């Protein structure tokens, strides 16, 4: 039902979006949170976000594989 109303990205798409945003952030800006972890019994979607450790490990691996550099596309 929710998928017909809202676009819920899969994990890979979410990481693609994160990468594009992080490349455009100022190099010195501190990013405090890439994902969250609320009570699992209240989670409706996306279900992949329930496994925070997996999400963070996957994000980290993708960033390393893609040689992501924060601020590489930053413009003042």
PAVEX-846150 format. One record per residue: residue in one letter; z negated, x negated, y of N, C-alpha, C in turn. Coordinates in nm, 3 decimals, padded with zeros to 5 digits, always signed. Example, Ala and Ser with C-alpha at 12.3 -4.5 7.8 and 13.67 -1.06 7.14 Angstrom:
<site type="a" n_c3="-00.780" n_c1="-01.319" n_c2="-00.569" ca_c3="-00.780" ca_c1="-01.230" ca_c2="-00.450" c_c3="-00.780" c_c1="-01.320" c_c2="-00.330"/>
<site type="s" n_c3="-00.708" n_c1="-01.285" n_c2="-00.225" ca_c3="-00.714" ca_c1="-01.367" ca_c2="-00.106" c_c3="-00.787" c_c1="-01.290" c_c2="+00.003"/>
END
This chain:
<site type="x" n_c3="+00.000" n_c1="-00.082" n_c2="-00.120" ca_c3="+00.000" ca_c1="+00.000" ca_c2="+00.000" c_c3="+00.000" c_c1="-00.086" c_c2="+00.126"/>
<site type="x" n_c3="-00.091" n_c1="-00.182" n_c2="+00.135" ca_c3="-00.097" ca_c1="-00.266" ca_c2="+00.255" c_c3="+00.030" c_c1="-00.346" c_c2="+00.277"/>
<site type="x" n_c3="+00.092" n_c1="-00.389" n_c2="+00.171" ca_c3="+00.213" ca_c1="-00.470" ca_c2="+00.185" c_c3="+00.325" c_c1="-00.393" c_c2="+00.254"/>
<site type="x" n_c3="+00.324" n_c1="-00.262" n_c2="+00.243" ca_c3="+00.428" ca_c1="-00.185" ca_c2="+00.310" c_c3="+00.397" c_c1="-00.166" c_c2="+00.459"/>
<site type="x" n_c3="+00.273" n_c1="-00.187" n_c2="+00.499" ca_c3="+00.234" ca_c1="-00.170" ca_c2="+00.639" c_c3="+00.226" c_c1="-00.305" c_c2="+00.710"/>
<site type="x" n_c3="+00.167" n_c1="-00.403" n_c2="+00.646" ca_c3="+00.147" ca_c1="-00.535" ca_c2="+00.705" c_c3="+00.217" c_c1="-00.640" c_c2="+00.621"/>
<site type="x" n_c3="+00.266" n_c1="-00.742" n_c2="+00.688" ca_c3="+00.320" ca_c1="-00.856" ca_c2="+00.614" c_c3="+00.203" c_c1="-00.949" c_c2="+00.581"/>
<site type="x" n_c3="+00.177" n_c1="-00.968" n_c2="+00.455" ca_c3="+00.071" ca_c1="-01.058" ca_c2="+00.411" c_c3="+00.136" c_c1="-01.182" c_c2="+00.352"/>
<site type="x" n_c3="+00.126" n_c1="-01.294" n_c2="+00.421" ca_c3="+00.194" ca_c1="-01.413" ca_c2="+00.371" c_c3="+00.131" c_c1="-01.465" c_c2="+00.242"/>
<site type="x" n_c3="+00.216" n_c1="-01.520" n_c2="+00.159" ca_c3="+00.166" ca_c1="-01.594" ca_c2="+00.043" c_c3="+00.111" c_c1="-01.727" c_c2="+00.094"/>
<site type="x" n_c3="+00.040" n_c1="-01.796" n_c2="+00.011" ca_c3="-00.024" ca_c1="-01.921" ca_c2="+00.053" c_c3="+00.078" c_c1="-02.021" c_c2="+00.107"/>
<site type="x" n_c3="+00.190" n_c1="-02.038" n_c2="+00.040" ca_c3="+00.291" ca_c1="-02.134" ca_c2="+00.087" c_c3="+00.343" c_c1="-02.098" c_c2="+00.226"/>
<site type="x" n_c3="+00.366" n_c1="-01.972" n_c2="+00.250" ca_c3="+00.413" ca_c1="-01.929" ca_c2="+00.382" c_c3="+00.305" c_c1="-01.952" c_c2="+00.488"/>
<site type="x" n_c3="+00.180" n_c1="-01.925" n_c2="+00.453" ca_c3="+00.069" ca_c1="-01.948" ca_c2="+00.544" c_c3="+00.063" c_c1="-02.096" c_c2="+00.583"/>
<site type="x" n_c3="+00.080" n_c1="-02.184" n_c2="+00.486" ca_c3="+00.076" ca_c1="-02.328" ca_c2="+00.514" c_c3="+00.195" c_c1="-02.368" c_c2="+00.599"/>
<site type="x" n_c3="+00.311" n_c1="-02.310" n_c2="+00.574" ca_c3="+00.428" ca_c1="-02.338" ca_c2="+00.660" c_c3="+00.396" c_c1="-02.305" c_c2="+00.806"/>
<site type="x" n_c3="+00.334" n_c1="-02.192" n_c2="+00.827" ca_c3="+00.297" ca_c1="-02.149" ca_c2="+00.963" c_c3="+00.194" c_c1="-02.246" c_c2="+01.023"/>
<site type="x" n_c3="+00.093" n_c1="-02.281" n_c2="+00.944" ca_c3="-00.008" ca_c1="-02.377" ca_c2="+00.991" c_c3="+00.056" c_c1="-02.508" c_c2="+01.035"/>
<site type="x" n_c3="+00.148" n_c1="-02.557" n_c2="+00.954" ca_c3="+00.213" ca_c1="-02.684" ca_c2="+00.986" c_c3="+00.287" c_c1="-02.675" c_c2="+01.120"/>
<site type="x" n_c3="+00.357" n_c1="-02.567" n_c2="+01.141" ca_c3="+00.431" ca_c1="-02.552" ca_c2="+01.267" c_c3="+00.337" c_c1="-02.545" c_c2="+01.387"/>
<site type="x" n_c3="+00.225" n_c1="-02.480" n_c2="+01.370" ca_c3="+00.127" ca_c1="-02.470" ca_c2="+01.479" c_c3="+00.062" c_c1="-02.605" c_c2="+01.505"/>
<site type="x" n_c3="+00.018" n_c1="-02.672" n_c2="+01.400" ca_c3="-00.054" ca_c1="-02.798" ca_c2="+01.416" c_c3="+00.034" c_c1="-02.906" c_c2="+01.477"/>
<site type="x" n_c3="+00.162" n_c1="-02.905" n_c2="+01.445" ca_c3="+00.253" ca_c1="-03.002" ca_c2="+01.506" c_c3="+00.262" c_c1="-02.983" c_c2="+01.657"/>
<site type="x" n_c3="+00.235" n_c1="-02.863" n_c2="+01.704" ca_c3="+00.248" ca_c1="-02.832" ca_c2="+01.846" c_c3="+00.116" c_c1="-02.839" c_c2="+01.923"/>
<site type="x" n_c3="+00.006" n_c1="-02.860" n_c2="+01.854" ca_c3="-00.123" ca_c1="-02.872" ca_c2="+01.921" c_c3="-00.136" c_c1="-03.011" c_c2="+01.983"/>
<site type="x" n_c3="-00.213" n_c1="-03.022" n_c2="+02.091" ca_c3="-00.238" ca_c1="-03.155" ca_c2="+02.147" c_c3="-00.301" c_c1="-03.246" c_c2="+02.040"/>
<site type="x" n_c3="-00.260" n_c1="-03.372" n_c2="+02.037" ca_c3="-00.311" ca_c1="-03.463" ca_c2="+01.935" c_c3="-00.464" c_c1="-03.474" c_c2="+01.931"/>
<site type="x" n_c3="-00.529" n_c1="-03.462" n_c2="+02.045" ca_c3="-00.674" ca_c1="-03.477" ca_c2="+02.050" c_c3="-00.752" c_c1="-03.349" c_c2="+02.029"/>
<site type="x" n_c3="-00.684" n_c1="-03.238" n_c2="+02.011" ca_c3="-00.753" ca_c1="-03.110" ca_c2="+01.994" c_c3="-00.817" c_c1="-03.103" c_c2="+01.855"/>
<site type="x" n_c3="-00.942" n_c1="-03.063" n_c2="+01.852" ca_c3="-01.014" ca_c1="-03.049" ca_c2="+01.725" c_c3="-00.988" c_c1="-02.910" c_c2="+01.668"/>
<site type="x" n_c3="-00.947" n_c1="-02.906" n_c2="+01.543" ca_c3="-00.926" ca_c1="-02.779" ca_c2="+01.473" c_c3="-01.049" c_c1="-02.756" c_c2="+01.387"/>
<site type="x" n_c3="-01.121" n_c1="-02.649" n_c2="+01.414" ca_c3="-01.247" ca_c1="-02.624" ca_c2="+01.343" c_c3="-01.230" c_c1="-02.547" c_c2="+01.214"/>
<site type="x" n_c3="-01.125" n_c1="-02.467" n_c2="+01.203" ca_c3="-01.115" ca_c1="-02.382" ca_c2="+01.085" c_c3="-00.969" c_c1="-02.351" c_c2="+01.054"/>
<site type="x" n_c3="-00.929" n_c1="-02.376" n_c2="+00.931" ca_c3="-00.794" ca_c1="-02.342" ca_c2="+00.886" c_c3="-00.795" c_c1="-02.218" c_c2="+00.798"/>
<site type="x" n_c3="-00.910" n_c1="-02.186" n_c2="+00.746" ca_c3="-00.926" ca_c1="-02.069" ca_c2="+00.661" c_c3="-01.071" c_c1="-02.025" c_c2="+00.667"/>
<site type="x" n_c3="-01.097" n_c1="-01.907" n_c2="+00.623" ca_c3="-01.234" ca_c1="-01.856" ca_c2="+00.625" c_c3="-01.275" c_c1="-01.810" c_c2="+00.486"/>
<site type="x" n_c3="-01.399" n_c1="-01.772" n_c2="+00.476" ca_c3="-01.446" ca_c1="-01.719" ca_c2="+00.347" c_c3="-01.554" c_c1="-01.614" c_c2="+00.370"/>
<site type="x" n_c3="-01.508" n_c1="-01.493" n_c2="+00.381" ca_c3="-01.600" ca_c1="-01.381" ca_c2="+00.394" c_c3="-01.647" c_c1="-01.335" c_c2="+00.257"/>
<site type="x" n_c3="-01.730" n_c1="-01.233" n_c2="+00.254" ca_c3="-01.777" ca_c1="-01.181" ca_c2="+00.125" c_c3="-01.659" c_c1="-01.133" c_c2="+00.039"/>
<site type="x" n_c3="-01.652" n_c1="-01.184" n_c2="-00.081" ca_c3="-01.537" ca_c1="-01.153" ca_c2="-00.168" c_c3="-01.527" c_c1="-01.005" c_c2="-00.202"/>
<site type="x" n_c3="-01.640" n_c1="-00.936" n_c2="-00.209" ca_c3="-01.633" ca_c1="-00.794" ca_c2="-00.243" c_c3="-01.576" c_c1="-00.711" c_c2="-00.127"/>
<site type="x" n_c3="-01.569" n_c1="-00.769" n_c2="-00.008" ca_c3="-01.510" ca_c1="-00.698" ca_c2="+00.106" c_c3="-01.363" c_c1="-00.736" c_c2="+00.129"/>
<site type="x" n_c3="-01.316" n_c1="-00.838" n_c2="+00.058" ca_c3="-01.179" ca_c1="-00.885" ca_c2="+00.075" c_c3="-01.080" c_c1="-00.784" c_c2="+00.020"/>
<site type="x" n_c3="-00.986" n_c1="-00.747" n_c2="+00.103" ca_c3="-00.879" ca_c1="-00.656" ca_c2="+00.060" c_c3="-00.753" c_c1="-00.737" c_c2="+00.030"/>
<site type="x" n_c3="-00.721" n_c1="-00.830" n_c2="+00.117" ca_c3="-00.602" ca_c1="-00.912" ca_c2="+00.098" c_c3="-00.601" c_c1="-01.021" c_c2="+00.204"/>
<site type="x" n_c3="-00.531" n_c1="-01.127" n_c2="+00.185" ca_c3="-00.461" ca_c1="-01.171" ca_c2="+00.065" c_c3="-00.559" c_c1="-01.229" c_c2="-00.037"/>
<site type="x" n_c3="-00.535" n_c1="-01.203" n_c2="-00.161" ca_c3="-00.628" ca_c1="-01.243" ca_c2="-00.265" c_c3="-00.637" c_c1="-01.394" c_c2="-00.281"/>
<site type="x" n_c3="-00.531" n_c1="-01.467" n_c2="-00.247" ca_c3="-00.537" ca_c1="-01.612" ca_c2="-00.259" c_c3="-00.644" c_c1="-01.672" c_c2="-00.169"/>
<site type="x" n_c3="-00.681" n_c1="-01.602" n_c2="-00.063" ca_c3="-00.781" ca_c1="-01.655" ca_c2="+00.031" c_c3="-00.922" c_c1="-01.652" c_c2="-00.027"/>
<site type="x" n_c3="-00.941" n_c1="-01.588" n_c2="-00.139" ca_c3="-01.074" ca_c1="-01.581" ca_c2="-00.201" c_c3="-01.117" c_c1="-01.715" c_c2="-00.259"/>
<site type="x" n_c3="-01.022" n_c1="-01.801" n_c2="-00.290" ca_c3="-01.053" ca_c1="-01.932" ca_c2="-00.349" c_c3="-01.038" c_c1="-02.039" c_c2="-00.242"/>
<site type="x" n_c3="-01.140" n_c1="-02.050" n_c2="-00.157" ca_c3="-01.134" ca_c1="-02.139" ca_c2="-00.041" c_c3="-01.107" c_c1="-02.284" c_c2="-00.081"/>
<site type="x" n_c3="-01.170" n_c1="-02.330" n_c2="-00.187" ca_c3="-01.152" ca_c1="-02.469" ca_c2="-00.231" c_c3="-01.005" c_c1="-02.494" c_c2="-00.267"/>
<site type="x" n_c3="-00.946" n_c1="-02.403" n_c2="-00.340" ca_c3="-00.804" ca_c1="-02.416" ca_c2="-00.376" c_c3="-00.716" c_c1="-02.413" c_c2="-00.251"/>
<site type="x" n_c3="-00.746" n_c1="-02.322" n_c2="-00.161" ca_c3="-00.667" ca_c1="-02.311" ca_c2="-00.037" c_c3="-00.674" c_c1="-02.441" c_c2="+00.041"/>
<site type="x" n_c3="-00.794" n_c1="-02.494" n_c2="+00.063" ca_c3="-00.808" ca_c1="-02.617" ca_c2="+00.140" c_c3="-00.743" c_c1="-02.736" c_c2="+00.070"/>
<site type="x" n_c3="-00.757" n_c1="-02.744" n_c2="-00.062" ca_c3="-00.692" ca_c1="-02.852" ca_c2="-00.136" c_c3="-00.540" c_c1="-02.843" c_c2="-00.126"/>
<site type="x" n_c3="-00.488" n_c1="-02.722" n_c2="-00.134" ca_c3="-00.343" ca_c1="-02.701" ca_c2="-00.125" c_c3="-00.293" c_c1="-02.735" c_c2="+00.015"/>
<site type="x" n_c3="-00.366" n_c1="-02.693" n_c2="+00.117" ca_c3="-00.330" ca_c1="-02.727" ca_c2="+00.255" c_c3="-00.329" c_c1="-02.879" c_c2="+00.272"/>
<site type="x" n_c3="-00.435" n_c1="-02.944" n_c2="+00.229" ca_c3="-00.445" ca_c1="-03.090" ca_c2="+00.242" c_c3="-00.330" c_c1="-03.160" c_c2="+00.171"/>
<site type="x" n_c3="-00.298" n_c1="-03.117" n_c2="+00.050" ca_c3="-00.189" ca_c1="-03.179" ca_c2="-00.026" c_c3="-00.056" c_c1="-03.161" c_c2="+00.044"/>
<site type="x" n_c3="-00.030" n_c1="-03.041" n_c2="+00.093" ca_c3="+00.096" ca_c1="-03.015" ca_c2="+00.165" c_c3="+00.106" c_c1="-03.099" c_c2="+00.292"/>
<site type="x" n_c3="-00.005" n_c1="-03.107" n_c2="+00.367" ca_c3="-00.004" ca_c1="-03.186" ca_c2="+00.490" c_c3="+00.028" c_c1="-03.332" c_c2="+00.458"/>
<site type="x" n_c3="-00.031" n_c1="-03.384" n_c2="+00.352" ca_c3="-00.005" ca_c1="-03.523" ca_c2="+00.314" c_c3="+00.139" c_c1="-03.540" c_c2="+00.265"/>
<site type="x" n_c3="+00.186" n_c1="-03.450" n_c2="+00.181" ca_c3="+00.323" ca_c1="-03.459" ca_c2="+00.129" c_c3="+00.427" c_c1="-03.450" c_c2="+00.240"/>
<site type="x" n_c3="+00.398" n_c1="-03.368" n_c2="+00.341" ca_c3="+00.492" ca_c1="-03.347" ca_c2="+00.451" c_c3="+00.470" c_c1="-03.446" c_c2="+00.566"/>
<site type="x" n_c3="+00.375" n_c1="-03.539" n_c2="+00.547" ca_c3="+00.342" ca_c1="-03.638" ca_c2="+00.651" c_c3="+00.316" c_c1="-03.570" c_c2="+00.785"/>
<site type="x" n_c3="+00.240" n_c1="-03.463" n_c2="+00.781" ca_c3="+00.211" ca_c1="-03.385" ca_c2="+00.901" c_c3="+00.129" c_c1="-03.468" c_c2="+00.999"/>
<site type="x" n_c3="+00.172" n_c1="-03.470" n_c2="+01.123" ca_c3="+00.098" ca_c1="-03.538" ca_c2="+01.229" c_c3="+00.072" c_c1="-03.437" c_c2="+01.339"/>
<site type="x" n_c3="-00.056" n_c1="-03.410" n_c2="+01.362" ca_c3="-00.092" ca_c1="-03.317" ca_c2="+01.468" c_c3="-00.039" c_c1="-03.368" c_c2="+01.601"/>
<site type="x" n_c3="+00.029" n_c1="-03.281" n_c2="+01.673" ca_c3="+00.080" ca_c1="-03.316" ca_c2="+01.804" c_c3="+00.218" c_c1="-03.379" c_c2="+01.804"/>
<site type="x" n_c3="+00.279" n_c1="-03.393" n_c2="+01.686" ca_c3="+00.411" ca_c1="-03.459" ca_c2="+01.681" c_c3="+00.517" c_c1="-03.384" c_c2="+01.761"/>
<site type="x" n_c3="+00.499" n_c1="-03.255" n_c2="+01.783" ca_c3="+00.593" ca_c1="-03.177" ca_c2="+01.864" c_c3="+00.528" c_c1="-03.124" c_c2="+01.992"/>
<site type="x" n_c3="+00.414" n_c1="-03.181" n_c2="+02.027" ca_c3="+00.340" ca_c1="-03.135" ca_c2="+02.145" c_c3="+00.415" c_c1="-03.169" c_c2="+02.272"/>
<site type="x" n_c3="+00.419" n_c1="-03.073" n_c2="+02.363" ca_c3="+00.478" ca_c1="-03.094" ca_c2="+02.496" c_c3="+00.377" c_c1="-03.053" c_c2="+02.600"/>
<site type="x" n_c3="+00.359" n_c1="-03.136" n_c2="+02.700" ca_c3="+00.265" ca_c1="-03.103" ca_c2="+02.809" c_c3="+00.325" c_c1="-03.001" c_c2="+02.900"/>
END
